[in-house]
Amino acid sequence: MIAVIHTRRRFLRYALTTAGAAAGAAAASAASPPWLSLAEAAAQAGQAVPPPERLVRVRGRVRAGNRGVPRVAISDGIAVTVTDRDGHFELAAPPDAFIRCSVPGDHEIATSAAGTARLYQPVATAKKDVSMLFELQPRRDSAEQHQFLVLADPQTQTRAETGYFNDETVPDVQALLKSRAGIPTFGVGCGDMMWDDLALFPEYERGVTAMGVPFFQVIGNHDLDLLARSDEGSCKTFLDRFGPTYYSFNVGAIHYVVLDDVMWHGSGYIGYVDETQLKWLEADLAQIERGRTVVVFTHIPLLCTQHRRLKQSAPSVSQVVTNRLAIYRLLEGYKAHVMTGHTHENEHVFEQGVHEHIHGAVCGAWWTGPICMDGTPKGYGVYDVRGEELRWHYKATGQPSTHQMRIYAPGSDPRQAGVLIANVWNWDPKWQVVWYEDGQQQPPMEQYTAQDPMSVGLYGGPSLPSTRQWVEPMATNHLFRCTPAPTAREVRIEAIDPFGGRYTETWRAGTA
C-alpha cells in the first residue's frame, strides 16, 4: 500500500490551477468557476502562500480506448479543472495529494482487485512533474436506470462479527442483486465499517468482493487511527486502503458526492466539514447545472431528531454536523438527498430543502440482536434511480423487501392497555398508515413517539442485552397506534409508501 500524509484539514494548500492548465483546457473550462489567487486564498485562511517548489505539476489525460474524454472534472481535493476536447488536463498539486477523476455518468466505475471503487491516483512523488492516465470504460448500456445500496454501520469489532457480516449481510445482498440482475448497481459502505480495529478491513473487503458490485467507502468515527494525535493523522489507514475521504462521481444523470464529516480532536470527535472540503464542494458543484439531482454520502447526520425525542435542547456535537448550514447553502438549487448513518436508527429529516436519509445499521444494535434501538431491523437502504428521480426502500436482513413494518398485539405495551402498535421504520410524512377492524376501515392511526416494544424486551434495563449492556431502547417517532374494540376478531394494518407500494400486516384475536 502507498502511504500518504493526510492533508485534508489544511485550510489552504493552494486554490489556483496553473497557467498551463488554464491554457490547455481553456475551451473546455469556460463554465468553470474563477479561482482565487494564492495570495487571496491564503489571506482568507490566514496562512502563508505555499512555496512553488512544494508543488508538483500533474499532466494527464482521461481516455476511453483511443479517444480522449472531454469535460471530465479532475481534482486534487481543492482545485477542480476539466479536461479539454482531447481529454488532457493539467494542475499543480502537493506531492501527497490524490488526483480524483469524477467519472462521467456514461462510463463504468473502475475498481480495485477487491471491488472497492478506485477513481483516483496518488501523486506520491517529490518530482516536479508527473504524468497520469485515467483509462475509462464506456458503459455498454445506459445507466439512466440504476440502483445503489447504502450499508451503514457494519461496525465489526471482532472476527466473529466480521463473520456475521459475511455470513448474513453479504448473502442477503447477493440474493437481492440476483433478483434484480441486469441493473447497473453500486454500493456504499456509509461509515463505521470497523469498530476501531482497522486490522479487520480485509474482512470487509472480502464481503465487497463477494457482493460483486463497485463499492464506495465513507469514513466513519470508528474507521479512524485513534492513536493519532490530531485529525490530520487520523485517516492514514483508511487513505492507504481506500484512497481519498471525499470526492465525486456520476452514474447516469445523477451526480454523487462523498464527504468526510468526522473531525478527530485527539480524544474524541465531532461532526464537522472543514473549509478545504467546503471550497472543494463549491467548485465541484459549480460543474453541475442547478436543478439537477445531487446525492451526498457522509457518515454523521447533518441533522437528526434524537435530541428532540430525548427532550434535549440541542443535539450533541458528535451526533450531527456542527456547520451543516454551510452544506445546506451549497446544496441550494439542487434536488438534494443526503445519505447518512451513525445513530443506529432509521429516520428521514427534511431541512433547508434537503432530504436526509438516516439509515438503520447493518449490525443493528452492535450485533446484540436483530433490530436497532428504535426497532428498525438490521439492514440497509436500497435506492432505485430512473433519470433523476429516486425511489427507495429499507431492506431488512433475512426478510423479503415487503417486510416494512412490525405490529404488536393489544397490550404489548403495559402502559397502553388495549392499544395495538405498528412500527413503520421507513416512514416519512408522505406515507399513509391506515387500519381495518374486521374489514371496516377506521379513522387514521395515531403517530406518536415512544420506545418500540421489541426493543424494550431485548435491550431494556441494566442486565440487557447480555453483552454490551449499555445498549438501551431509543424512543422513535415512527410508531403508530390504534385501539380495537374488545370484540374485534381481526385488525389489518396497511402502510402505503410515497411510491404507491402497499404493505400489510394482520393481527387476529387469540394471537400474541
Buried (B, 14 or more C-beta within 10 A) or exposed (E): EEEBEBBBBBBBBBBBBBEEBBEBBEEBBEEBEEBBEBEEBBEBBEEEBBEEEEBBBBBBBBBBEEEBBBBBBBBBBBBBBBBBEBBBBBBBBBBBBBBBBBBBBBBBBBBBEBBBBBBBBBBBEEEEEBEBEBEBEEBEEEBBBBBBBBBBBBBBBEEEBBEBBBEBBBBBBEEBBEEEEEEBBBBBBBBBBBBBBBEBBEBBBBBBBEBBBBBBBBBBBBBBBBEBEEBBBBBBBBBBBBBBBBBBBBBBBBBBBBBBBBBBEEEEBBBBBBBBBBBBBBBBBBBBEEEBBBBBBBBBBBBBBBBBBEEEEEBBBBBBBBBBEBBBEBBEBBBBBBBBBBBBBBBBBEEBEBBBBBBBBBBBBBBBBBBBBBBBBBBBBBBBBEEBEBBBBBBBBBEEBEBBBBBBBBBBBEEBEEBBBBBBBBBBEEBBBBBBBBEEEBEEBEBBEBBBBBBBEBBBEEEBBEEBEEBBBBBBBBBBBBBBEEEBEBBBBBBBBEEEBEBBBEBEBEEE
